Protein backbone atom coordinates (compact mmCIF):
# COMPACT_ATOMS: atom_id res chain seq x y z
CA UNK A 1 0.00 0.00 0.00
CA UNK A 2 1.33 3.40 -0.91
CA UNK A 3 1.24 6.68 0.91
CA UNK A 4 0.81 10.34 0.10
CA UNK A 5 3.80 12.56 0.77
CA UNK A 6 4.59 16.25 0.37
CA UNK A 7 7.80 17.80 -0.91
CA UNK A 8 8.66 21.49 -1.18
CA UNK A 9 11.24 23.66 -2.90
CA UNK A 10 11.82 27.41 -2.81
CA UNK A 11 9.47 27.86 -5.77
CA UNK A 12 6.74 25.26 -5.22
CA UNK A 13 6.17 21.65 -4.38
CA UNK A 14 4.15 18.51 -4.88
CA UNK A 15 1.82 16.14 -3.14
CA UNK A 16 2.59 12.70 -4.46
CA UNK A 17 1.58 9.07 -4.06
CA UNK A 18 4.46 6.67 -3.60
CA UNK A 19 4.42 2.87 -3.43
CA UNK A 20 7.47 0.63 -3.09
CA UNK A 21 9.76 3.62 -3.63
CA UNK A 22 8.09 4.62 -6.89
CA UNK A 23 6.23 7.88 -7.40
CA UNK A 24 3.00 6.86 -9.14
CA UNK A 25 0.97 10.07 -8.95
CA UNK A 26 1.62 13.74 -8.27
CA UNK A 27 -0.12 17.09 -7.98
CA UNK A 28 2.41 19.88 -8.41
CA UNK A 29 2.13 23.54 -7.53
CA UNK A 30 4.06 26.76 -7.95
CA UNK A 31 4.34 29.43 -5.27
CA UNK A 32 3.02 32.64 -6.80
CA UNK A 33 3.74 34.79 -3.74
CA UNK A 34 1.42 36.56 -1.31
CA UNK A 35 0.37 33.25 0.31
CA UNK A 36 -1.01 31.89 -2.99
CA UNK A 37 -0.12 28.77 -4.94
CA UNK A 38 -1.00 27.68 -8.47
CA UNK A 39 -1.82 24.00 -9.01
CA UNK A 40 -0.16 23.50 -12.38
CA UNK A 41 -0.23 19.75 -13.03
CA UNK A 42 -1.78 16.49 -11.90
CA UNK A 43 -0.62 13.12 -13.17
CA UNK A 44 -1.65 9.60 -12.16
CA UNK A 45 -0.03 6.40 -13.40
CA UNK A 46 -2.46 4.50 -15.68
CA UNK A 47 -2.39 1.54 -13.25
CA UNK A 48 -4.05 3.75 -10.60
CA UNK A 49 -6.48 5.75 -12.71
CA UNK A 50 -10.09 5.59 -11.57
CA UNK A 51 -9.14 4.84 -7.95
CA UNK A 52 -9.51 8.39 -6.64
CA UNK A 53 -5.79 8.98 -6.14
CA UNK A 54 -5.87 12.41 -7.79
CA UNK A 55 -8.71 13.52 -5.53
CA UNK A 56 -6.84 12.22 -2.47
CA UNK A 57 -3.79 14.25 -3.49
CA UNK A 58 -5.98 17.32 -3.83
CA UNK A 59 -7.59 16.66 -0.42
CA UNK A 60 -4.12 16.62 1.15
CA UNK A 61 -3.25 19.86 -0.62
CA UNK A 62 -6.48 21.48 0.63
CA UNK A 63 -5.71 20.41 4.21
CA UNK A 64 -2.19 21.83 3.88
CA UNK A 65 -3.29 25.22 2.53
CA UNK A 66 -6.01 25.57 5.17
CA UNK A 67 -3.50 24.86 7.94
CA UNK A 68 -1.05 27.39 6.49
CA UNK A 69 -3.56 30.10 5.47
CA UNK A 70 -2.67 29.83 1.78
CA UNK A 71 -5.02 30.43 -1.16
CA UNK A 72 -5.15 28.32 -4.33
CA UNK A 73 -5.50 29.07 -8.02
CA UNK A 74 -6.17 25.84 -9.92
CA UNK A 75 -4.60 25.98 -13.37
CA UNK A 76 -4.61 22.31 -14.37
CA UNK A 77 -7.87 20.89 -15.73
CA UNK A 78 -8.13 18.09 -13.17
CA UNK A 79 -7.78 20.41 -10.16
CA UNK A 80 -10.23 22.92 -11.65
CA UNK A 81 -12.84 20.22 -12.30
CA UNK A 82 -12.41 18.70 -8.85
CA UNK A 83 -12.83 22.06 -7.12
CA UNK A 84 -16.11 22.53 -9.03
CA UNK A 85 -17.37 19.20 -7.63
CA UNK A 86 -16.32 19.95 -4.05
CA UNK A 87 -18.21 22.95 -2.63
CA UNK A 88 -16.64 22.32 0.78
CA UNK A 89 -13.24 23.23 -0.70
CA UNK A 90 -14.28 26.61 -2.12
CA UNK A 91 -12.91 28.49 0.90
CA UNK A 92 -9.32 27.89 -0.23
CA UNK A 93 -9.74 29.38 -3.70
CA UNK A 94 -8.15 32.75 -4.40
N, CA, C and O atoms as a GROMACS GRO file, in nm:
protein
  376
    1UNK      N    1   0.084  -0.119   0.000
    1UNK     CA    2   0.000   0.000   0.000
    1UNK      C    3   0.088   0.124   0.000
    1UNK      O    4   0.186   0.132   0.075
    2UNK      N    5   0.055   0.219  -0.081
    2UNK     CA    6   0.133   0.340  -0.091
    2UNK      C    7   0.089   0.445   0.008
    2UNK      O    8  -0.005   0.426   0.086
    3UNK      N    9   0.160   0.557   0.004
    3UNK     CA   10   0.124   0.668   0.091
    3UNK      C   11   0.143   0.800   0.019
    3UNK      O   12   0.219   0.810  -0.077
    4UNK      N   13   0.070   0.901   0.067
    4UNK     CA   14   0.081   1.034   0.010
    4UNK      C   15   0.184   1.113   0.089
    4UNK      O   16   0.182   1.115   0.212
    5UNK      N   17   0.274   1.177   0.016
    5UNK     CA   18   0.380   1.256   0.077
    5UNK      C   19   0.378   1.397   0.018
    5UNK      O   20   0.312   1.423  -0.082
    6UNK      N   21   0.451   1.486   0.082
    6UNK     CA   22   0.459   1.626   0.037
    6UNK      C   23   0.606   1.666   0.031
    6UNK      O   24   0.681   1.644   0.125
    7UNK      N   25   0.645   1.726  -0.079
    7UNK     CA   26   0.780   1.780  -0.091
    7UNK      C   27   0.770   1.926  -0.132
    7UNK      O   28   0.676   1.965  -0.203
    8UNK      N   29   0.866   2.006  -0.087
    8UNK     CA   30   0.866   2.149  -0.118
    8UNK      C   31   1.004   2.194  -0.165
    8UNK      O   32   1.106   2.138  -0.127
    9UNK      N   33   1.002   2.297  -0.249
    9UNK     CA   34   1.124   2.366  -0.290
    9UNK      C   35   1.102   2.515  -0.261
    9UNK      O   36   1.000   2.553  -0.204
   10UNK      N   37   1.197   2.596  -0.299
   10UNK     CA   38   1.182   2.741  -0.281
   10UNK      C   39   1.074   2.800  -0.371
   10UNK      O   40   1.020   2.906  -0.341
   11UNK      N   41   1.041   2.731  -0.480
   11UNK     CA   42   0.947   2.786  -0.577
   11UNK      C   43   0.815   2.711  -0.587
   11UNK      O   44   0.727   2.753  -0.662
   12UNK      N   45   0.798   2.603  -0.514
   12UNK     CA   46   0.674   2.526  -0.522
   12UNK      C   47   0.685   2.394  -0.450
   12UNK      O   48   0.757   2.381  -0.351
   13UNK      N   49   0.613   2.296  -0.501
   13UNK     CA   50   0.617   2.165  -0.438
   13UNK      C   51   0.522   2.068  -0.504
   13UNK      O   52   0.469   2.093  -0.612
   14UNK      N   53   0.502   1.955  -0.435
   14UNK     CA   54   0.415   1.851  -0.488
   14UNK      C   55   0.360   1.765  -0.375
   14UNK      O   56   0.427   1.741  -0.274
   15UNK      N   57   0.239   1.722  -0.394
   15UNK     CA   58   0.182   1.614  -0.314
   15UNK      C   59   0.187   1.494  -0.406
   15UNK      O   60   0.142   1.501  -0.521
   16UNK      N   61   0.242   1.384  -0.358
   16UNK     CA   62   0.259   1.270  -0.446
   16UNK      C   63   0.228   1.139  -0.374
   16UNK      O   64   0.238   1.129  -0.252
   17UNK      N   65   0.190   1.040  -0.455
   17UNK     CA   66   0.158   0.907  -0.406
   17UNK      C   67   0.276   0.818  -0.442
   17UNK      O   68   0.316   0.809  -0.558
   18UNK      N   69   0.329   0.752  -0.341
   18UNK     CA   70   0.446   0.667  -0.360
   18UNK      C   71   0.415   0.527  -0.308
   18UNK      O   72   0.355   0.510  -0.202
   19UNK      N   73   0.458   0.427  -0.384
   19UNK     CA   74   0.442   0.287  -0.343
   19UNK      C   75   0.569   0.212  -0.380
   19UNK      O   76   0.616   0.220  -0.494
   20UNK      N   77   0.624   0.139  -0.287
   20UNK     CA   78   0.747   0.063  -0.309
   20UNK      C   79   0.858   0.149  -0.368
   20UNK      O   80   0.932   0.105  -0.456
   21UNK      N   81   0.870   0.272  -0.318
   21UNK     CA   82   0.976   0.362  -0.363
   21UNK      C   83   0.953   0.427  -0.497
   21UNK      O   84   1.040   0.499  -0.546
   22UNK      N   85   0.838   0.402  -0.559
   22UNK     CA   86   0.809   0.462  -0.689
   22UNK      C   87   0.701   0.568  -0.675
   22UNK      O   88   0.599   0.546  -0.610
   23UNK      N   89   0.723   0.681  -0.737
   23UNK     CA   90   0.622   0.788  -0.740
   23UNK      C   91   0.525   0.756  -0.853
   23UNK      O   92   0.563   0.754  -0.970
   24UNK      N   93   0.400   0.730  -0.817
   24UNK     CA   94   0.300   0.686  -0.914
   24UNK      C   95   0.196   0.793  -0.948
   24UNK      O   96   0.121   0.778  -1.044
   25UNK      N   97   0.192   0.899  -0.869
   25UNK     CA   98   0.097   1.007  -0.895
   25UNK      C   99   0.150   1.133  -0.828
   25UNK      O  100   0.218   1.127  -0.726
   26UNK      N  101   0.117   1.248  -0.886
   26UNK     CA  102   0.162   1.374  -0.827
   26UNK      C  103   0.070   1.488  -0.866
   26UNK      O  104   0.014   1.491  -0.976
   27UNK      N  105   0.055   1.581  -0.773
   27UNK     CA  106  -0.012   1.709  -0.798
   27UNK      C  107   0.092   1.816  -0.764
   27UNK      O  108   0.131   1.830  -0.648
   28UNK      N  109   0.135   1.890  -0.863
   28UNK     CA  110   0.241   1.988  -0.841
   28UNK      C  111   0.183   2.129  -0.835
   28UNK      O  112   0.078   2.159  -0.891
   29UNK      N  113   0.256   2.215  -0.765
   29UNK     CA  114   0.213   2.354  -0.753
   29UNK      C  115   0.334   2.446  -0.755
   29UNK      O  116   0.447   2.407  -0.726
   30UNK      N  117   0.306   2.571  -0.790
   30UNK     CA  118   0.406   2.676  -0.795
   30UNK      C  119   0.365   2.784  -0.697
   30UNK      O  120   0.248   2.823  -0.691
   31UNK      N  121   0.460   2.833  -0.620
   31UNK     CA  122   0.434   2.943  -0.527
   31UNK      C  123   0.428   3.072  -0.607
   31UNK      O  124   0.526   3.110  -0.671
   32UNK      N  125   0.314   3.139  -0.604
   32UNK     CA  126   0.302   3.264  -0.680
   32UNK      C  127   0.315   3.387  -0.591
   32UNK      O  128   0.289   3.499  -0.636
   33UNK      N  129   0.355   3.368  -0.466
   33UNK     CA  130   0.374   3.479  -0.374
   33UNK      C  131   0.246   3.519  -0.305
   33UNK      O  132   0.137   3.474  -0.342
   34UNK      N  133   0.257   3.604  -0.204
   34UNK     CA  134   0.143   3.656  -0.131
   34UNK      C  135   0.051   3.545  -0.080
   34UNK      O  136  -0.072   3.555  -0.087
   35UNK      N  137   0.112   3.437  -0.028
   35UNK     CA  138   0.037   3.325   0.030
   35UNK      C  139  -0.062   3.264  -0.069
   35UNK      O  140  -0.175   3.231  -0.033
   36UNK      N  141  -0.019   3.249  -0.194
   36UNK     CA  142  -0.101   3.189  -0.299
   36UNK      C  143  -0.017   3.089  -0.377
   36UNK      O  144   0.099   3.114  -0.408
   37UNK      N  145  -0.078   2.975  -0.409
   37UNK     CA  146  -0.012   2.877  -0.494
   37UNK      C  147  -0.099   2.849  -0.617
   37UNK      O  148  -0.221   2.863  -0.613
   38UNK      N  149  -0.033   2.808  -0.724
   38UNK     CA  150  -0.100   2.768  -0.847
   38UNK      C  151  -0.083   2.618  -0.864
   38UNK      O  152   0.030   2.569  -0.870
   39UNK      N  153  -0.192   2.543  -0.870
   39UNK     CA  154  -0.182   2.400  -0.902
   39UNK      C  155  -0.164   2.391  -1.053
   39UNK      O  156  -0.255   2.425  -1.129
   40UNK      N  157  -0.047   2.345  -1.095
   40UNK     CA  158  -0.016   2.350  -1.238
   40UNK      C  159  -0.021   2.215  -1.309
   40UNK      O  160  -0.022   2.210  -1.432
   41UNK      N  161  -0.024   2.105  -1.235
   41UNK     CA  162  -0.023   1.975  -1.303
   41UNK      C  163  -0.066   1.864  -1.208
   41UNK      O  164  -0.032   1.863  -1.090
   42UNK      N  165  -0.142   1.771  -1.262
   42UNK     CA  166  -0.178   1.648  -1.190
   42UNK      C  167  -0.156   1.532  -1.285
   42UNK      O  168  -0.198   1.535  -1.401
   43UNK      N  169  -0.089   1.430  -1.234
   43UNK     CA  170  -0.062   1.312  -1.317
   43UNK      C  171  -0.075   1.187  -1.231
   43UNK      O  172  -0.024   1.180  -1.119
   44UNK      N  173  -0.146   1.087  -1.286
   44UNK     CA  174  -0.165   0.960  -1.216
   44UNK      C  175  -0.125   0.848  -1.312
   44UNK      O  176  -0.167   0.845  -1.427
   45UNK      N  177  -0.044   0.755  -1.262
   45UNK     CA  178  -0.003   0.640  -1.340
   45UNK      C  179  -0.128   0.566  -1.389
   45UNK      O  180  -0.223   0.550  -1.313
   46UNK      N  181  -0.129   0.521  -1.515
   46UNK     CA  182  -0.246   0.450  -1.568
   46UNK      C  183  -0.292   0.333  -1.481
   46UNK      O  184  -0.411   0.301  -1.479
   47UNK      N  185  -0.200   0.268  -1.410
   47UNK     CA  186  -0.239   0.154  -1.325
   47UNK      C  187  -0.326   0.196  -1.207
   47UNK      O  188  -0.390   0.111  -1.145
   48UNK      N  189  -0.327   0.325  -1.174
   48UNK     CA  190  -0.405   0.375  -1.060
   48UNK      C  191  -0.524   0.460  -1.100
   48UNK      O  192  -0.603   0.501  -1.015
   49UNK      N  193  -0.539   0.488  -1.228
   49UNK     CA  194  -0.648   0.575  -1.271
   49UNK      C  195  -0.784   0.514  -1.236
   49UNK      O  196  -0.804   0.393  -1.244
   50UNK      N  197  -0.875   0.602  -1.196
   50UNK     CA  198  -1.009   0.559  -1.157
   50UNK      C  199  -1.021   0.516  -1.012
   50UNK      O  200  -1.128   0.472  -0.969
   51UNK      N  201  -0.913   0.526  -0.936
   51UNK     CA  202  -0.914   0.484  -0.795
   51UNK      C  203  -0.921   0.601  -0.698
   51UNK      O  204  -0.912   0.582  -0.577
   52UNK      N  205  -0.937   0.722  -0.750
   52UNK     CA  206  -0.951   0.839  -0.664
   52UNK      C  207  -0.821   0.894  -0.609
   52UNK      O  208  -0.823   0.976  -0.517
   53UNK      N  209  -0.709   0.852  -0.664
   53UNK     CA  210  -0.579   0.898  -0.613
   53UNK      C  211  -0.562   1.048  -0.636
   53UNK      O  212  -0.513   1.119  -0.547
   54UNK      N  213  -0.600   1.098  -0.752
   54UNK     CA  214  -0.587   1.241  -0.779
   54UNK      C  215  -0.667   1.324  -0.680
   54UNK      O  216  -0.620   1.427  -0.632
   55UNK      N  217  -0.788   1.280  -0.650
   55UNK     CA  218  -0.871   1.352  -0.553
   55UNK      C  219  -0.810   1.346  -0.413
   55UNK      O  220  -0.818   1.443  -0.338
   56UNK      N  221  -0.750   1.234  -0.378
   56UNK     CA  222  -0.684   1.222  -0.247
   56UNK      C  223  -0.564   1.318  -0.238
   56UNK      O  224  -0.541   1.379  -0.134
   57UNK      N  225  -0.489   1.329  -0.347
   57UNK     CA  226  -0.378   1.425  -0.349
   57UNK      C  227  -0.431   1.567  -0.328
   57UNK      O  228  -0.374   1.645  -0.252
   58UNK      N  229  -0.541   1.598  -0.395
   58UNK     CA  230  -0.598   1.732  -0.383
   58UNK      C  231  -0.653   1.755  -0.242
   58UNK      O  232  -0.643   1.866  -0.190
   59UNK      N  233  -0.710   1.653  -0.180
   59UNK     CA  234  -0.759   1.666  -0.042
   59UNK      C  235  -0.644   1.698   0.053
   59UNK      O  236  -0.659   1.779   0.144
   60UNK      N  237  -0.530   1.634   0.032
   60UNK     CA  238  -0.412   1.662   0.115
   60UNK      C  239  -0.364   1.805   0.093
   60UNK      O  240  -0.326   1.875   0.188
   61UNK      N  241  -0.365   1.849  -0.032
   61UNK     CA  242  -0.325   1.986  -0.062
   61UNK      C  243  -0.420   2.085   0.006
   61UNK      O  244  -0.375   2.184   0.063
   62UNK      N  245  -0.550   2.059  -0.001
   62UNK     CA  246  -0.648   2.148   0.063
   62UNK      C  247  -0.624   2.155   0.213
   62UNK      O  248  -0.628   2.264   0.271
   63UNK      N  249  -0.599   2.041   0.277
   63UNK     CA  250  -0.571   2.041   0.422
   63UNK      C  251  -0.446   2.123   0.452
   63UNK      O  252  -0.443   2.199   0.549
   64UNK      N  253  -0.345   2.109   0.369
   64UNK     CA  254  -0.219   2.183   0.388
   64UNK      C  255  -0.241   2.334   0.376
   64UNK      O  256  -0.193   2.410   0.460
   65UNK      N  257  -0.312   2.378   0.271
   65UNK     CA  258  -0.329   2.522   0.253
   65UNK      C  259  -0.419   2.582   0.361
   65UNK      O  260  -0.398   2.696   0.403
   66UNK      N  261  -0.517   2.507   0.406
   66UNK     CA  262  -0.600   2.557   0.517
   66UNK      C  263  -0.516   2.577   0.642
   66UNK      O  264  -0.527   2.680   0.709
   67UNK      N  265  -0.434   2.479   0.674
   67UNK     CA  266  -0.350   2.486   0.794
   67UNK      C  267  -0.253   2.604   0.787
   67UNK      O  268  -0.220   2.663   0.890
   68UNK      N  269  -0.207   2.636   0.667
   68UNK     CA  270  -0.105   2.739   0.649
   68UNK      C  271  -0.159   2.872   0.595
   68UNK      O  272  -0.082   2.960   0.558
   69UNK      N  273  -0.291   2.886   0.592
   69UNK     CA  274  -0.356   3.010   0.547
   69UNK      C  275  -0.306   3.053   0.410
   69UNK      O  276  -0.264   3.167   0.390
   70UNK      N  277  -0.311   2.960   0.315
   70UNK     CA  278  -0.267   2.983   0.178
   70UNK      C  279  -0.390   2.971   0.087
   70UNK      O  280  -0.478   2.889   0.113
   71UNK      N  281  -0.394   3.050  -0.017
   71UNK     CA  282  -0.502   3.043  -0.116
   71UNK      C  283  -0.452   2.970  -0.240
   71UNK      O  284  -0.332   2.961  -0.265
   72UNK      N  285  -0.547   2.917  -0.318
   72UNK     CA  286  -0.515   2.832  -0.433
   72UNK      C  287  -0.577   2.888  -0.560
   72UNK      O  288  -0.691   2.936  -0.561
   73UNK      N  289  -0.500   2.882  -0.668
   73UNK     CA  290  -0.550   2.907  -0.802
   73UNK      C  291  -0.528   2.778  -0.881
   73UNK      O  292  -0.414   2.745  -0.912
   74UNK      N  293  -0.635   2.706  -0.914
   74UNK     CA  294  -0.617   2.584  -0.992
   74UNK      C  295  -0.598   2.619  -1.140
   74UNK      O  296  -0.682   2.686  -1.200
   75UNK      N  297  -0.488   2.574  -1.196
   75UNK     CA  298  -0.460   2.598  -1.337
   75UNK      C  299  -0.481   2.470  -1.418
   75UNK      O  300  -0.531   2.476  -1.530
   76UNK      N  301  -0.445   2.357  -1.363
   76UNK     CA  302  -0.461   2.231  -1.437
   76UNK      C  303  -0.609   2.192  -1.443
   76UNK      O  304  -0.686   2.222  -1.351
   77UNK      N  305  -0.646   2.125  -1.549
   77UNK     CA  306  -0.787   2.089  -1.573
   77UNK      C  307  -0.842   1.999  -1.464
   77UNK      O  308  -0.956   2.018  -1.420
   78UNK      N  309  -0.764   1.902  -1.420
   78UNK     CA  310  -0.813   1.809  -1.317
   78UNK      C  311  -0.847   1.884  -1.189
   78UNK      O  312  -0.956   1.867  -1.134
   79UNK      N  313  -0.755   1.967  -1.141
   79UNK     CA  314  -0.778   2.041  -1.016
   79UNK      C  315  -0.898   2.134  -1.029
   79UNK      O  316  -0.978   2.145  -0.937
   80UNK      N  317  -0.910   2.202  -1.142
   80UNK     CA  318  -1.023   2.292  -1.165
   80UNK      C  319  -1.155   2.215  -1.159
   80UNK      O  320  -1.249   2.258  -1.093
   81UNK      N  321  -1.162   2.102  -1.228
   81UNK     CA  322  -1.284   2.022  -1.230
   81UNK      C  323  -1.317   1.968  -1.092
   81UNK      O  324  -1.434   1.965  -1.053
   82UNK      N  325  -1.217   1.925  -1.018
   82UNK     CA  326  -1.241   1.870  -0.885
   82UNK      C  327  -1.290   1.978  -0.789
   82UNK      O  328  -1.380   1.952  -0.709
   83UNK      N  329  -1.234   2.097  -0.796
   83UNK     CA  330  -1.283   2.206  -0.712
   83UNK      C  331  -1.430   2.236  -0.741
   83UNK      O  332  -1.506   2.265  -0.649
   84UNK      N  333  -1.470   2.228  -0.867
   84UNK     CA  334  -1.611   2.253  -0.903
   84UNK      C  335  -1.703   2.151  -0.838
   84UNK      O  336  -1.817   2.183  -0.803
   85UNK      N  337  -1.656   2.029  -0.822
   85UNK     CA  338  -1.737   1.920  -0.764
   85UNK      C  339  -1.737   1.920  -0.611
   85UNK      O  340  -1.815   1.848  -0.550
   86UNK      N  341  -1.650   1.999  -0.550
   86UNK     CA  342  -1.632   1.995  -0.405
   86UNK      C  343  -1.661   2.132  -0.343
   86UNK      O  344  -1.569   2.209  -0.317
   87UNK      N  345  -1.789   2.164  -0.320
   87UNK     CA  346  -1.821   2.295  -0.263
   87UNK      C  347  -1.755   2.321  -0.127
   87UNK      O  348  -1.732   2.436  -0.091
   88UNK      N  349  -1.727   2.215  -0.054
   88UNK     CA  350  -1.664   2.232   0.078
   88UNK      C  351  -1.518   2.275   0.068
   88UNK      O  352  -1.456   2.305   0.171
   89UNK      N  353  -1.462   2.278  -0.051
   89UNK     CA  354  -1.324   2.323  -0.070
   89UNK      C  355  -1.315   2.466  -0.123
   89UNK      O  356  -1.205   2.519  -0.139
   90UNK      N  357  -1.427   2.528  -0.149
   90UNK     CA  358  -1.428   2.661  -0.212
   90UNK      C  359  -1.358   2.768  -0.129
   90UNK      O  360  -1.309   2.867  -0.184
   91UNK      N  361  -1.352   2.749   0.002
   91UNK     CA  362  -1.291   2.849   0.090
   91UNK      C  363  -1.142   2.871   0.064
   91UNK      O  364  -1.088   2.974   0.102
   92UNK      N  365  -1.077   2.775   0.000
   92UNK     CA  366  -0.932   2.789  -0.022
   92UNK      C  367  -0.899   2.856  -0.156
   92UNK      O  368  -0.782   2.887  -0.182
   93UNK      N  369  -0.999   2.878  -0.239
   93UNK     CA  370  -0.973   2.938  -0.370
   93UNK      C  371  -0.946   3.087  -0.358
   93UNK      O  372  -1.008   3.157  -0.278
   94UNK      N  373  -0.853   3.133  -0.439
   94UNK     CA  374  -0.815   3.275  -0.440
   94UNK      C  375  -0.917   3.355  -0.520
   94UNK      O  376  -0.903   3.477  -0.533
   0.00000   0.00000   0.00000
